[in-house]
Amino acid sequence: MELASRVRQLQPSQTLGITALVQALRREGKNVIGLGAGEPDFDTPHVIKEAAIEAIESGHTKYTAVSGMPELKEAVCAKYQREIGHKFSPQQVLIAGGAKHALANAIMALCESGHEIIIPAPYWTSYIELARFSGATPVVLETSEDSSFKITPQQLESAISPRSKVLLLNTPSNPTGAVYSRAEIEALLQVINRHDLFVVFDEIYEKILYDGHEHVCLASYPEVLDKLILINGVSKTYAMTGWRVGYLVAPEPLIKACTKIQGHTTSNPCTISQHASIAALQAEPEIVERMVVEFDERRRFLVAALNEVNGLKCLTPGGAFYTYPNIAAYLGRQHAGTKIETSMDLCNYLLEEGGVAVVPGEAFGTSEHIRISYATSMENLKEAVSRMRRVLAQLD
């Protein structure tokens, strides 16, 4: 079958692929510890589930406006006014079927062939694919442990060309957990403002922070508002990944354009999930803080444990729920005829020999790392590290 070229060039999501593989292996009865999914293991808080049940019982099961319920848009606006003091209008908000859907809408509305999208690496795997799907060219800015996986103003300046349309910035970061400080954000803003770039600002992990790190929302800076697209949602903060609600906050002309796209693709997000999301955005912060405390305990254990494994080097993430250890010391090694040449090879080895599923760095634009999610129990993390230590020691 001859498919469209825009589809042929897309690569499947490796993170979703790992999750599906883990589920398949478990159905076969295999004991696999899955550390690949970007999904909180906590249940959705009760107050949010109650709002969904009430919506069902009250008959809220029909279409809403394509761009989402006015009440949910108001809740999004209230969130930003409460947290950063800026008052967006509901006309600047689009409710989508997840943050990924919001991101796809924005990129499709902004970019086409001839444009460039600047993307720091390591990056979330869908950034590159959505850029290509729009017809734009991704321009990747490499980072490393030396820069704590963050780009510098000099890097950004050197990457900008007459074709540059968008900078895609994610903080806290998936996959590294890197968090840009206020000084780092303001230094990047000087470059952004000089070159009149659009900024797609993915802040989906904004509430999952540690060690006194703060989330600096770009909407705090009025000078960038006419070029700023915020991507956010309820999935990570409120353990609502399956509810599929994200939102886009942007200048009204872009919201109108994205609404047209959504109107011809998915129409409105799930009505019941929208009611639940209102409850989430209005919930007491303690329900999130309790999850972050547990994430932090797991983070501290995992970073220390990984750094005790000979050959692994792991920075301490400032946010999100991933570690991104460097596995370069294992490249070129082998065991029983299996040679480890890439991070994908190492991930396959860990899965086959140790029953531990992690994601290769190639999915995020680097070749010497793996991503490990600690959105699982401490018991699973301890067992996973034990298995990894055992099978890594077998490599010659």
C-alpha angles and dihedrals in degrees: 000000000000107000128191115277092237088062096042092058094052118102120214117253106266092199092056089041092056090049091051091048092052091051091049093049091049090052086056089056097255121146103237127164108211114212095158106083122097090215130115110240091214121104118251106269115266096240089059094048090049090056090053092049091049090050091053094047091047091055098250092150102115134095119290126200111301091248094048142267116318089227092057092047088052090051090053091050091048090052093057094043090051095046106036104011096242120128113216119187121237087245087068093058131082121185112213140179093271134326090280089058091049089051092049091051092051096048093046091050095047108034141055141150111320095034127106127215115203111218125180115222134258085054137171105270097241094058094075095042094049090049090053092044090057090053093249125127118245113225108200122209111203121222133176144189088280090067093035086249093294129124122238128226088248091056092049092048092051093049097054117103135165087271095055111119108157141025111205109206126181123190127197084032133232114232103015105036089230115160122202113225123225091256091051092049092049092049091053090047091061089060094042093052093048092055101036094233124172111237121211101198114197109198100161091132094046096126097045101085136140143192095028095303114154128210111236110203113207089221086075087078113072094197092069100042096099090058100035127109115185118204117197144135147168100262103094102026097049101028090248102133094136094048090072105213124142133154141217123209115192145126111309097249090058092047090053090050092048090048089057090052093047091046090061097040116034106349113207124356118250109303094216092050090052091056089049090050092055088057090048094053091047096045124115112269091237092080089062096038091057091057092047091053090057093044089052093053090052092045093054092048095046097047092049093045094048092049089054091059109095109248099018123107119188131180118214109253118227095207148000118044106277138096120206108201123189111241099178091121089067098050111108094024125116145195129198092343095316112119121200107219101147138025087253089059090052092049091051090049093050090050097046098040102029107023092236120132119206132153124256120240091236087076088063100039102267131096103203102057144067128207118231120188118211092194088117138078124297087238091059092046093052092048092045093053090047091053093045092050090051098049095039089055088059093064115103 
